[in-house]
Amino acid sequence: MTTKTKPPKSPGLTPLAALERAAECLKALAHPHRLRMIQMLMRGRYTVGELAEACGIPSHMASEHLRLMQRCGFLTSDKDGRKAYYKVAEPHLANIMSCVEERFGGAA
């Protein structure tokens, strides 16, 4: 009979299950167009079309990027008539983007 042993608990460390969820959500940010969209959305709310134009991609591609980030809880959208405006829902994105901009050159 084989018994499974639990990994030792490390006080003060984040549980691996939580880190797995974090890794999945960080993957959602790991694309230049998504990072650009987050940069913009940290400054205001935008439509799919506006975000697509700023990234130089078709609207349907921008929608897919936005949908992925929404699933991780990073973004929300509000309808105003026929338009949907996206905005940041996760305040910690400011810290992540600050790290990215400081490390990789903020304003180019």
Secondary structure by P-SEA (a helix, b strand, c coil): cbbbbccccccccccaaaaaaaaaaaaaaccaaaaaaaaaaaaccccaaaaaaaacccaaaaaaaaaaaaaaccbbbbbcccbbbbbbcccaaaaaaaaaaaaccccc
